[in-house]
Every structure is written in structure tokens, then in C-alpha cells.
Amino acid sequence: MSLHTQYLESFLRSQFYMLRMDGPLPLPDRHYIAIMKLVKTGENNWSLPELVHAVVLLAHYHALASFVYGSGINPERDPGIANGFRLISVSSFCVCDLANDNSIGNASLAGGNFGIVDSLGELEALMERMKRLQEDREDEETTPEEMSTRFEKEKKESLFVVPGETFHSFPHSDFEDDMIVTADVSRYIEDPGFGYEDFARRGEEHLPTFRAQDYTWENHGFSLVNRLYSDIGHLLDEKFRMVYNLTYNTMATHEDVDTTTLRRALFNYVHCMFGIRYDDYDYGEVNQLLERSLKVYIKTVTCYPERTTKRMYDSYWRQFTHSEKVHVNLLLMEARMQAELLYALRAITRHLT
């Protein structure tokens, strides 16, 4: 995160407030919830402020797991090393290089697994699609019916985007050797099968849709969480806005690039996977800007972070620097957190009314 210092400051402020400052939950309970974030726990007699505090902690650490695994911080199993683990390196760089501020300007080009010519062609094609979308938006006006149809299509297709561990979305040789070894946490878990499930079953005709206009973070979630857990709403809102608007106007070696369209597609695709729709967004842009390997990466990092591998990380946007891919992971993390908060806070609002 130190590659993006403005965001890091906002992240640390909100995390410190959740864990250390005055709040509804006692300090030990906060840390217990953070550690046991994947376990179905909780008391039946919690007050609403305590419940909101717990929900914010759960959403925060669920999303943080996506960033940790997606950015290569988690060690992968390596039988050739004495302790069995190694840090995932990005191209030829290790995360220790990043901490020591070693140069990573062309890290994505250091590895020999991919052709530089191919990756340059992918970058130019992506930039051309971005330019064309911006021009088309000025010349054409898509009907609400067409916007709805495109969202439903993208939502259904997201159910068929399989996470990386299944390997079905890639050629047989690409991911077969990437064994995912997860820590044994069974002693801490009451229900080992508890985890992420798609919001709808494949093949269902009428998939549920969460219309963002009916319950938005800005108009509903923010006021509720701030009322029941003082000031955290301001800190979360600052963090959401920071990551959504963060840009250096660069793409790989290109400068003075407006990346708004791309950042919006990444954020909205995560929400689409959770069934959340923005009526004013054309989901046709998602299909034009996000390649298949990137969609698989996004679903794996967002929904099954423990299955993420370095090879998956390398497989998309091969011309981009590590810093830019970390930026992508920050967007995915915050989009995932906001989606979880929207569902939880909407349920609490319905309970109150």
C-alpha cells in the first residue's frame, strides 16, 4: 500500500479507529472478530451499535484478505525450501524489494514468460477501446431497457466465471501446477464448509438484483453507520472516495491518460458479481475493457482470495507495472467491502423500520 501513500494514510486512519478508538465493542472483542472473520460467530443480545461495529470489522477484514492474497503478500508453498514457504515475487522482484524502495518501474517486463510484443499490443488495444467508449458515450444515448439487458447479461455471465483453483478458464498447462496450500484452521472453525457462495444458482431465470439507487452508500449506508458508530462513516467514505478517484493519469509507459472509464469498470464489475446494479452505468463497457483472464482474477481475489496465485496475477495486463496492479487490488478491495456493507446495512435498516 505504501506505493500509494495517499490511500495508505486513509486506510490506516480507518483501521486504527475500528480497532483502537472509542466504539461500541470492547477492544478484545474487536480483535477476536478480526481474527475469526470467516467464522459464523456472535451473541444474540448485541446492541445495534455493537452489531454495526462488528459488521464494519467483518467487511474490512474480508476485503483486506483479498488485497493480501492478490498482492502476493501471502507465502506460497515451495517444497524446495527448508521451511516450505517462499514469498511470491512479482516478475523478478520480491515484496522485500518494494519495502526497500528498489526500482520496480518495469517489473512486469522482467519475467520471460510472456512476449513483450504481445503485451504491448494488448495495451494499445485496451487504450483504443477506452478512447472509443468515451467517443461513443458522447455520440450515442443507450436506452434504459438496453442498459438493463446488458447488466443482466453481465450478471449471469459472472456466475460462470470460475475461480483460479478450478483451472477451467485457462489452458491446461497454465495453472495446473499451482497447488494452493492453505493453513489448517479447522481447530478454530465450527463449520468448515462455511464460505463464499454466488448470490444466485446457475441456470436461474430471474436472478436477484440489488438496485444501488434504492439503497446507496452515500444516501443510506453512510448515515446509518455514522449514527450507530460515530465518525466511522466519515473515515470509510473518505477511503472509498480516495481509491475511486485515485489516478496518476498513466498506463504502463503512457502518460496523460484518463483512466476514469477503466477504474469505474473494475469497481462496478465487483458490485455486479454481487448482484448490485447502477441504473446509470452501461455494463457493456465491462465486457469491452476487462479481458477474460482479468475477470477470473477479479472473481478469485474477491470471492476466493486463498486460491490466488502469482501466475494468475501475471496473466492479465502484462505491460502494467506492479504499482498499477496494486492500484487495481485496492479498487477491488474497497469495492468488495462496500458491497458487503450495502447488503448488511440494508438488512439493519429494514430491521429498524
Backbone hydrogen bonds in HBPLUS format (Angstrom, degrees):
<---DONOR---> <-ACCEPTOR-->    atom                        ^
c    i                          cat <-CA-CA->   ^        H-A-AA   ^      H-
h    n   atom  resd res      DA  || num        DHA   H-A  angle D-A-AA Bond
n    s   type  num  typ     dist DA aas  dist angle  dist       angle   num
A0004-HIS N   A0001-MET O   2.80 MM   3  5.55 164.1  1.82 123.0 128.6     1
A0008-LEU N   A0004-HIS O   3.02 MM   4  6.25 162.2  2.05 152.2 158.0     2
A0009-GLU N   A0005-THR O   3.07 MM   4  6.25 160.5  2.11 153.4 155.6     3
A0010-SER N   A0006-GLN O   3.43 MM   4  6.72 160.4  2.48 142.3 146.8     4
A0010-SER N   A0007-TYR O   3.02 MM   3  5.18 112.6  2.49 100.6 116.5     5
A0011-PHE N   A0007-TYR O   2.85 MM   4  6.11 159.8  1.89 159.5 166.1     6
A0012-LEU N   A0008-LEU O   2.90 MM   4  6.07 168.9  1.91 157.5 159.4     7
A0013-ARG N   A0009-GLU O   3.09 MM   4  6.24 154.8  2.15 144.7 151.3     8
A0014-SER N   A0010-SER O   3.19 MM   4  6.41 164.2  2.21 148.7 152.0     9
A0015-GLN N   A0011-PHE O   2.96 MM   4  6.18 163.9  1.99 155.0 159.9    10
A0016-PHE N   A0012-LEU O   2.92 MM   4  5.91 161.1  1.95 145.6 151.1    11
A0017-TYR N   A0013-ARG O   3.07 MM   4  6.19 154.5  2.13 142.3 149.3    12
A0018-MET N   A0014-SER O   3.03 MM   4  6.27 158.8  2.07 147.7 152.9    13
A0019-LEU N   A0015-GLN O   3.12 MM   4  6.29 155.4  2.18 148.4 154.1    14
A0020-ARG N   A0016-PHE O   2.77 MM   4  5.53 159.5  1.81 152.3 157.8    15
A0030-ARG N   A0026-PRO O   3.18 MM   4  6.52 151.6  2.27 153.0 161.3    16
A0031-HIS N   A0027-LEU O   3.29 MM   4  6.63 162.1  2.32 157.3 160.3    17
A0032-TYR N   A0028-PRO O   2.96 MM   4  6.16 153.2  2.04 148.1 156.5    18
A0033-ILE N   A0029-ASP O   2.93 MM   4  6.12 163.1  1.95 151.5 155.1    19
A0034-ALA N   A0030-ARG O   2.98 MM   4  6.22 155.5  2.04 144.9 152.2    20
A0035-ILE N   A0031-HIS O   2.95 MM   4  6.13 160.4  1.99 148.5 152.8    21
A0036-MET N   A0032-TYR O   2.88 MM   4  5.96 160.0  1.92 151.3 157.4    22
A0039-VAL N   A0036-MET O   3.01 MM   3  5.50 167.6  2.03 124.6 126.7    23
A0041-THR N   A0039-VAL O   3.00 MM   2  5.78 112.2  2.48 113.8  97.0    24
A0051-LEU N   A0047-SER O   2.91 MM   4  6.18 154.4  1.98 151.0 158.9    25
A0052-VAL N   A0048-LEU O   2.90 MM   4  6.15 162.1  1.93 157.7 161.4    26
A0053-HIS N   A0049-PRO O   2.98 MM   4  6.17 160.7  2.02 147.4 152.8    27
A0054-ALA N   A0050-GLU O   2.94 MM   4  6.18 158.9  1.99 147.8 153.5    28
A0055-VAL N   A0051-LEU O   2.87 MM   4  6.13 156.2  1.93 149.7 156.7    29
A0056-VAL N   A0052-VAL O   2.95 MM   4  6.18 160.1  1.99 152.9 157.4    30
A0057-LEU N   A0053-HIS O   3.05 MM   4  6.32 159.4  2.09 147.9 153.5    31
A0058-LEU N   A0054-ALA O   2.89 MM   4  6.13 163.6  1.92 153.7 158.0    32
A0059-ALA N   A0055-VAL O   2.94 MM   4  6.11 170.3  1.95 153.7 156.3    33
A0060-HIS N   A0056-VAL O   2.92 MM   4  6.00 155.8  1.98 145.4 152.7    34
A0061-TYR N   A0057-LEU O   3.02 MM   4  6.23 167.2  2.03 155.3 157.1    35
A0062-HIS N   A0058-LEU O   2.87 MM   4  5.97 153.2  1.94 151.9 160.0    36
A0063-ALA N   A0059-ALA O   3.08 MM   4  6.11 164.7  2.10 143.2 147.5    37
A0064-LEU N   A0060-HIS O   2.88 MM   4  6.08 150.7  1.97 141.2 150.6    38
A0065-ALA N   A0061-TYR O   3.11 MM   4  6.13 147.7  2.21 136.3 142.5    39
A0066-SER N   A0063-ALA O   3.00 MM   3  5.27 125.5  2.31 101.8 115.5    40
A0067-PHE N   A0063-ALA O   3.31 MM   4  6.81 150.7  2.40 146.0 153.4    41
A0068-VAL N   A0064-LEU O   2.92 MM   4  6.19 164.8  1.95 157.9 161.7    42
A0069-TYR N   A0065-ALA O   3.06 MM   4  6.18 176.0  2.06 153.0 154.1    43
A0070-GLY N   A0066-SER O   2.85 MM   4  5.73 154.3  1.92 141.5 150.3    44
A0071-SER N   A0067-PHE O   2.91 MM   4  5.81 146.0  2.03 146.3 151.9    45
A0073-ILE N   A0068-VAL O   3.12 MM   5  5.39 153.1  2.20 170.4 168.0    46
A0072-GLY N   A0069-TYR O   3.33 MM   3  5.46 165.4  2.35 105.8 109.5    47
A0076-GLU N   A0086-ARG O   3.00 MM  10  5.68 140.5  2.16 169.4 166.7    48
A0086-ARG N   A0076-GLU O   3.05 MM  10  5.68 147.2  2.16 152.8 163.1    49
A0078-ASP N   A0084-GLY O   2.70 MM   6  5.06 166.2  1.72 127.9 132.5    50
A0081-ILE N   A0078-ASP O   3.16 MM   3  5.87 171.1  2.17 125.2 126.6    51
A0084-GLY N   A0081-ILE O   2.91 MM   3  5.10 147.0  2.02 107.4 118.2    52
A0090-VAL N   A0093-PHE O   2.47 MM   3  5.04 136.8  1.65 155.9 164.8    53
A0093-PHE N   A0090-VAL O   2.83 MM   3  5.04 162.1  1.86 128.6 130.8    54
A0097-ASP N   A0094-CYS O   2.83 MM   3  5.38 139.1  1.99 114.1 124.6    55
A0099-ALA N   A0095-VAL O   3.09 MM   4  6.44 156.8  2.14 148.2 153.7    56
A0100-ASN N   A0096-CYS O   3.06 MM   4  6.25 142.3  2.20 140.1 149.8    57
A0102-ASN N   A0097-ASP O   2.85 MM   5  5.10 165.7  1.87 155.9 153.4    58
A0101-ASP N   A0098-LEU O   3.04 MM   3  4.97 160.2  2.08 103.7 108.5    59
A0107-ALA N   A0104-ILE O   3.10 MM   3  4.93 161.5  2.13 118.6 113.7    60
A0109-LEU N   A0106-ASN O   2.96 MM   3  5.47 154.9  2.03 113.3 121.4    61
A0110-ALA N   A0107-ALA O   3.12 MM   3  5.27 157.9  2.17 106.7 113.5    62
A0119-SER N   A0115-GLY O   3.13 MM   4  6.43 162.4  2.17 151.3 155.6    63
A0120-LEU N   A0116-ILE O   2.93 MM   4  6.12 153.8  2.00 150.6 157.8    64
A0121-GLY N   A0117-VAL O   3.02 MM   4  6.25 153.0  2.09 145.2 152.4    65
A0122-GLU N   A0118-ASP O   2.96 MM   4  6.29 149.6  2.05 147.1 155.6    66
A0123-LEU N   A0119-SER O   3.04 MM   4  6.26 156.5  2.10 145.6 151.1    67
A0124-GLU N   A0120-LEU O   3.04 MM   4  6.30 165.5  2.06 151.4 154.7    68
A0125-ALA N   A0121-GLY O   3.00 MM   4  6.13 157.5  2.05 145.2 151.6    69
A0126-LEU N   A0122-GLU O   2.96 MM   4  6.16 154.8  2.02 146.5 153.2    70
A0127-MET N   A0123-LEU O   2.99 MM   4  6.26 163.1  2.02 154.2 158.3    71
A0128-GLU N   A0124-GLU O   2.98 MM   4  6.16 150.5  2.07 144.4 152.6    72
A0129-ARG N   A0125-ALA O   3.00 MM   4  6.27 153.6  2.07 146.2 152.8    73
A0130-MET N   A0126-LEU O   2.98 MM   4  6.27 155.8  2.04 149.6 156.3    74
A0131-LYS N   A0127-MET O   3.01 MM   4  6.23 159.0  2.06 145.5 150.8    75
A0132-ARG N   A0128-GLU O   2.92 MM   4  6.13 157.6  1.97 147.6 154.0    76
A0133-LEU N   A0129-ARG O   2.93 MM   4  6.09 155.9  1.98 148.5 154.5    77
A0134-GLN N   A0130-MET O   3.14 MM   4  6.37 157.3  2.19 147.2 152.6    78
A0135-GLU N   A0131-LYS O   3.08 MM   4  6.35 152.9  2.16 145.8 153.2    79
A0136-ASP N   A0132-ARG O   2.83 MM   4  6.02 161.5  1.86 151.6 157.0    80
A0137-ARG N   A0133-LEU O   2.94 MM   4  6.03 149.8  2.03 144.0 151.7    81
A0138-GLU N   A0135-GLU O   3.17 MM   3  5.35 130.3  2.43  98.4 110.8    82
A0139-ASP N   A0135-GLU O   3.17 MM   4  6.47 142.3  2.32 142.0 152.6    83
A0139-ASP N   A0136-ASP O   3.12 MM   3  5.01 121.6  2.48  91.3 106.3    84
A0140-GLU N   A0136-ASP O   2.76 MM   4  5.65 159.1  1.80 158.8 161.4    85
A0147-MET N   A0143-THR O   2.98 MM   4  6.30 156.5  2.03 153.2 160.5    86
A0148-SER N   A0144-PRO O   2.95 MM   4  6.15 155.6  2.01 145.8 151.8    87
A0149-THR N   A0145-GLU O   2.97 MM   4  6.22 157.4  2.02 146.3 152.6    88
A0150-ARG N   A0146-GLU O   2.98 MM   4  6.18 158.0  2.03 150.2 155.1    89
A0151-PHE N   A0147-MET O   3.10 MM   4  6.35 152.1  2.18 144.0 151.2    90
A0152-GLU N   A0148-SER O   3.02 MM   4  6.29 167.1  2.04 154.9 157.7    91
A0153-LYS N   A0149-THR O   3.01 MM   4  6.20 154.6  2.08 146.0 153.1    92
A0154-GLU N   A0150-ARG O   3.01 MM   4  6.20 161.8  2.05 145.6 150.1    93
A0155-LYS N   A0151-PHE O   2.77 MM   4  5.96 159.3  1.82 157.2 163.7    94
A0156-LYS N   A0152-GLU O   3.00 MM   4  6.13 161.6  2.03 146.0 150.2    95
A0157-GLU N   A0153-LYS O   3.00 MM   4  6.17 160.9  2.03 147.2 153.1    96
A0158-SER N   A0154-GLU O   2.95 MM   4  6.10 143.2  2.09 142.2 151.5    97
A0159-LEU N   A0156-LYS O   3.13 MM   3  5.50 141.8  2.28 105.2 115.2    98
A0160-PHE N   A0157-GLU O   2.94 MM   3  5.32 145.8  2.06 108.3 118.6    99
A0161-VAL N   A0158-SER O   3.31 MM   3  5.15 160.9  2.35  96.9 102.5   100
A0166-THR N   A0163-PRO O   3.24 MM   3  6.20 156.1  2.30 127.4 131.8   101
A0167-PHE N   A0164-GLY O   3.01 MM   3  5.39 146.0  2.13 112.3 122.0   102
A0170-PHE N   A0167-PHE O   3.40 MM   3  5.76 167.6  2.42 111.8 115.4   103
A0174-ASP N   A0171-PRO O   3.02 MM   3  5.55 152.2  2.09 118.7 126.8   104
A0178-ASP N   A0175-PHE O   3.13 MM   3  5.37 158.5  2.18 109.8 116.5   105
A0179-MET N   A0177-ASP O   3.01 MM   2  5.79 125.8  2.31 109.5  93.8   106
A0188-TYR N   A0185-VAL O   2.93 MM   3  5.63 155.5  1.99 120.2 127.5   107
A0189-ILE N   A0186-SER O   3.16 MM   3  5.12 158.9  2.20 104.0 110.5   108
A0194-PHE N   A0191-ASP O   3.01 MM   3  5.56 167.2  2.03 122.5 125.7   109
A0204-GLU N   A0201-ARG O   3.29 MM   3  5.93 163.8  2.32 135.0 135.8   110
A0210-PHE N   A0275-GLY O   2.70 MM  65  5.73 174.3  1.71 152.8 154.5   111
A0277-ARG N   A0210-PHE O   2.87 MM  67  6.10 159.0  1.91 149.7 154.1   112
A0214-ASP N   A0211-ARG O   2.91 MM   3  5.54 147.7  2.01 116.6 125.7   113
A0212-ALA N   A0277-ARG O   2.84 MM  65  5.66 164.4  1.86 153.2 158.0   114
A0215-TYR N   A0212-ALA O   3.23 MM   3  5.33 134.7  2.44  98.8 110.3   115
A0220-HIS N   A0216-THR O   2.97 MM   4  5.49 145.4  2.09 134.9 143.5   116
A0221-GLY N   A0216-THR O   3.00 MM   5  6.32 162.2  2.03 145.2 149.7   117
A0222-PHE N   A0217-TRP O   2.75 MM   5  5.43 160.1  1.79 151.6 151.7   118
A0224-LEU N   A0220-HIS O   3.12 MM   4  6.32 161.6  2.15 155.7 161.2   119
A0225-VAL N   A0221-GLY O   2.99 MM   4  6.11 177.3  1.99 160.5 161.4   120
A0226-ASN N   A0222-PHE O   3.02 MM   4  6.05 154.6  2.08 146.8 154.3   121
A0227-ARG N   A0223-SER O   3.00 MM   4  6.02 142.1  2.15 136.9 146.4   122
A0228-LEU N   A0224-LEU O   3.11 MM   4  6.35 155.3  2.17 152.7 158.3   123
A0229-TYR N   A0225-VAL O   2.84 MM   4  5.60 137.0  2.03 139.0 150.0   124
A0232-ILE N   A0229-TYR O   3.32 MM   3  6.21 154.9  2.39 136.5 143.8   125
A0235-LEU N   A0231-ASP O   3.37 MM   4  6.74 160.8  2.41 150.5 154.9   126
A0236-LEU N   A0232-ILE O   2.89 MM   4  6.12 163.8  1.92 157.3 161.5   127
A0237-ASP N   A0233-GLY O   2.86 MM   4  5.92 159.8  1.90 146.9 153.3   128
A0238-GLU N   A0234-HIS O   2.96 MM   4  6.09 155.6  2.02 144.8 151.0   129
A0239-LYS N   A0235-LEU O   3.10 MM   4  6.31 154.6  2.17 141.2 148.0   130
A0240-PHE N   A0236-LEU O   2.87 MM   4  6.15 162.7  1.89 157.4 161.5   131
A0241-ARG N   A0237-ASP O   2.99 MM   4  6.12 169.2  2.00 150.8 153.9   132
A0242-MET N   A0238-GLU O   2.87 MM   4  5.93 153.0  1.94 143.2 151.6   133
A0243-VAL N   A0239-LYS O   3.11 MM   4  6.31 170.0  2.12 154.2 154.7   134
A0244-TYR N   A0240-PHE O   3.07 MM   4  6.16 156.9  2.13 147.0 154.0   135
A0245-ASN N   A0241-ARG O   3.03 MM   4  6.04 152.9  2.11 147.1 152.7   136
A0246-LEU N   A0242-MET O   2.93 MM   4  5.77 118.4  2.32 138.9 153.7   137
A0256-ASP N   A0249-ASN O   2.84 MM   7  5.07 103.5  2.43 157.2 171.0   138
A0257-VAL N   A0249-ASN O   2.90 MM   8  4.64 170.2  1.91 114.3 117.4   139
A0251-MET N   A0254-HIS O   2.98 MM   3  5.14 154.2  2.05 135.3 141.8   140
A0254-HIS N   A0251-MET O   2.94 MM   3  5.14 162.9  1.97 133.3 131.1   141
A0263-ARG N   A0259-THR O   2.97 MM   4  6.20 168.5  1.98 165.7 168.8   142
A0264-ARG N   A0260-THR O   2.96 MM   4  6.08 161.9  1.99 154.5 159.5   143
A0265-ALA N   A0261-THR O   3.08 MM   4  6.23 150.7  2.17 139.6 147.3   144
A0266-LEU N   A0262-LEU O   3.11 MM   4  6.38 158.6  2.16 151.7 156.2   145
A0267-PHE N   A0263-ARG O   3.11 MM   4  6.33 170.3  2.12 152.3 154.5   146
A0268-ASN N   A0264-ARG O   2.90 MM   4  5.94 169.3  1.91 152.1 155.8   147
A0269-TYR N   A0265-ALA O   2.92 MM   4  5.85 142.3  2.07 139.4 148.8   148
A0270-VAL N   A0266-LEU O   3.34 MM   4  6.59 156.6  2.40 146.0 150.2   149
A0271-HIS N   A0267-PHE O   3.35 MM   4  6.71 161.4  2.38 145.3 150.0   150
A0272-CYS N   A0268-ASN O   2.82 MM   4  6.00 146.1  1.93 140.0 150.3   151
A0273-MET N   A0269-TYR O   2.98 MM   4  6.27 150.1  2.07 148.2 154.4   152
A0274-PHE N   A0271-HIS O   3.03 MM   3  5.12 134.6  2.25  97.7 110.6   153
A0276-ILE N   A0271-HIS O   2.83 MM   5  5.06 163.5  1.85 145.9 140.3   154
A0275-GLY N   A0272-CYS O   2.86 MM   3  4.86 159.3  1.90 109.9 112.3   155
A0281-TYR N   A0278-TYR O   3.12 MM   3  5.56 166.0  2.14 121.1 122.0   156
A0285-GLU N   A0282-ASP O   3.12 MM   3  6.08 168.0  2.14 123.1 126.0   157
A0286-VAL N   A0283-TYR O   3.20 MM   3  5.36 136.6  2.40  98.6 108.9   158
A0289-LEU N   A0285-GLU O   2.98 MM   4  6.08 141.7  2.13 149.3 158.2   159
A0290-LEU N   A0286-VAL O   2.90 MM   4  5.68 162.1  1.94 156.2 159.4   160
A0294-LEU N   A0291-GLU O   3.11 MM   3  5.33 122.8  2.45 101.5 115.8   161
A0295-LYS N   A0291-GLU O   3.03 MM   4  6.39 151.8  2.11 151.8 160.5   162
A0296-VAL N   A0292-ARG O   3.02 MM   4  6.36 156.9  2.07 154.4 160.3   163
A0297-TYR N   A0293-SER O   3.03 MM   4  6.21 154.3  2.09 138.6 146.0   164
A0298-ILE N   A0294-LEU O   2.81 MM   4  6.06 160.6  1.85 151.7 156.8   165
A0299-LYS N   A0295-LYS O   2.94 MM   4  6.16 166.2  1.96 150.2 153.5   166
A0300-THR N   A0296-VAL O   2.96 MM   4  6.08 159.4  2.00 147.1 153.3   167
A0301-VAL N   A0297-TYR O   2.87 MM   4  6.01 175.4  1.87 158.4 159.9   168
A0302-THR N   A0298-ILE O   2.88 MM   4  5.84 157.9  1.93 146.6 153.6   169
A0303-CYS N   A0299-LYS O   2.85 MM   4  5.60 159.3  1.89 141.8 148.1   170
A0304-TYR N   A0300-THR O   2.76 MM   4  4.74 137.8  1.94 123.2 136.9   171
A0307-ARG N   A0304-TYR O   2.93 MM   3  5.76 167.7  1.95 131.2 135.4   172
A0308-THR N   A0305-PRO O   3.11 MM   3  5.52 170.1  2.12 118.3 120.8   173
A0312-MET N   A0309-THR O   3.16 MM   3  5.32 125.5  2.48  98.2 111.3   174
A0313-TYR N   A0309-THR O   3.15 MM   4  6.52 155.9  2.21 146.1 152.9   175
A0314-ASP N   A0310-LYS O   2.85 MM   4  6.20 151.3  1.93 151.9 160.2   176
A0315-SER N   A0311-ARG O   3.09 MM   4  6.08 125.3  2.40 133.5 146.4   177
A0315-SER N   A0312-MET O   3.13 MM   3  5.09 138.7  2.30  95.9 107.7   178
A0320-PHE N   A0317-TRP O   3.04 MM   3  5.66 159.4  2.08 119.4 125.7   179
A0325-LYS N   A0321-THR O   3.14 MM   4  6.53 150.5  2.23 146.8 155.1   180
A0326-VAL N   A0322-HIS O   2.85 MM   4  6.15 149.2  1.95 153.2 162.4   181
A0327-HIS N   A0323-SER O   3.02 MM   4  6.26 147.1  2.13 137.8 146.9   182
A0328-VAL N   A0324-GLU O   3.04 MM   4  6.42 146.5  2.16 138.7 147.2   183
A0329-ASN N   A0325-LYS O   3.00 MM   4  6.35 156.2  2.06 144.1 149.7   184
A0330-LEU N   A0326-VAL O   2.91 MM   4  6.25 144.8  2.03 148.0 157.9   185
A0331-LEU N   A0327-HIS O   3.11 MM   4  6.44 156.4  2.17 149.2 154.7   186
A0332-LEU N   A0328-VAL O   2.96 MM   4  6.31 160.4  1.99 153.6 159.2   187
A0333-MET N   A0329-ASN O   2.89 MM   4  5.99 158.0  1.93 144.6 150.7   188
A0334-GLU N   A0330-LEU O   3.06 MM   4  6.25 168.5  2.07 151.8 153.8   189
A0335-ALA N   A0331-LEU O   2.94 MM   4  6.03 158.2  1.99 150.3 157.0   190
A0336-ARG N   A0332-LEU O   2.96 MM   4  6.01 156.0  2.01 145.4 151.9   191
A0337-MET N   A0333-MET O   2.98 MM   4  6.24 154.8  2.04 145.5 152.7   192
A0338-GLN N   A0334-GLU O   2.93 MM   4  6.07 165.5  1.95 148.6 152.4   193
A0339-ALA N   A0335-ALA O   3.02 MM   4  6.15 154.4  2.08 143.4 150.3   194
A0340-GLU N   A0336-ARG O   3.14 MM   4  6.39 163.8  2.17 148.3 151.7   195
A0341-LEU N   A0337-MET O   2.98 MM   4  6.22 160.6  2.01 151.8 157.6   196
A0342-LEU N   A0338-GLN O   2.89 MM   4  6.07 155.3  1.95 148.7 155.0   197
A0343-TYR N   A0339-ALA O   3.26 MM   4  6.57 164.1  2.29 152.8 154.9   198
A0344-ALA N   A0340-GLU O   3.08 MM   4  6.28 169.1  2.09 152.2 155.5   199
A0345-LEU N   A0341-LEU O   2.77 MM   4  5.75 170.2  1.78 156.6 160.0   200
A0346-ARG N   A0342-LEU O   2.97 MM   4  5.89 149.9  2.06 139.4 147.8   201
A0347-ALA N   A0343-TYR O   3.14 MM   4  6.32 155.6  2.20 143.1 149.1   202
A0348-ILE N   A0344-ALA O   3.06 MM   4  6.39 153.1  2.13 145.5 153.0   203
A0349-THR N   A0345-LEU O   2.88 MM   4  6.07 155.9  1.94 145.7 152.4   204
A0350-ARG N   A0346-ARG O   2.96 MM   4  6.22 157.3  2.01 149.6 155.1   205
A0351-HIS N   A0347-ALA O   3.00 MM   4  6.25 149.4  2.10 141.9 150.5   206
A0352-LEU N   A0348-ILE O   2.99 MM   4  6.29 148.9  2.09 146.4 154.5   207
A0353-THR N   A0349-THR O   3.09 MM   4  6.35 135.0  2.30 142.0 154.0   208
